[in-house]
Amino acid sequence: MSNKVTETGAAAHTGPGARAKYIWGYILSLVLTAIAFGLTAAHVWAPGSLITVLLILAALQVVVQLFLFMHVTEGDGAPFQSTAIYLGLFFTLAIAFGSIWIMSFNSQVQ
């Protein structure tokens, strides 16, 4: 019986460079969030182009979360992993576009 810990176990998250990876992910998340907040609060662009930029920033945020925090590239690659990613993407897009759709009718309600 072997005492070797596989890369899919705890050693993958505590190895050399793991802390730096988490710090860079945290910094990138903060920067992307600050950019989105700043653009929205400053009202620098028209709503259509602002929504496009915010969707791009949100997609970058998802990539940062998946690769730096959720370790999507590590492990054996279970068959349900891609299904879970697609399901998460579906829910994310449904919430984002549903929110935009609901907010577009705000002027008709008031």
WORA-V45667 format. One line per field, one symbol per residue. ss: DSSP state (h for helix, s for strand, l for the rest). psi: psi as a letter, one per 20 degrees, with the letter a starting at -180 (. if undefined). burial: # if it has 9 or more other ideal C-beta (glycine too) atoms within 8 Angstrom, else .. Layout:
ss = ???
psi = ???
burial = ???
//
This chain:
ss = llllllllllhhhhlllhhhhhhhhhhhhhhhhhhhhhhhhhllllhhhhhhhhhhhhhhhhhhhhhhhlllllllllhhhhhhhhhhhhhhhhhhhhhhhhhhlhhhhl
psi = pqjppriibhhhijapigghghghggghggghghgggghghilhrqhghghghhhghhghhggggghhhilhiqaimqhighghghghgghghggghggggghhjhhhh.
burial = ..........##.....#..##.##..##..##.##..##.........##.###.##.###.######.#...#.....#...#...#..#...#...#..........
//
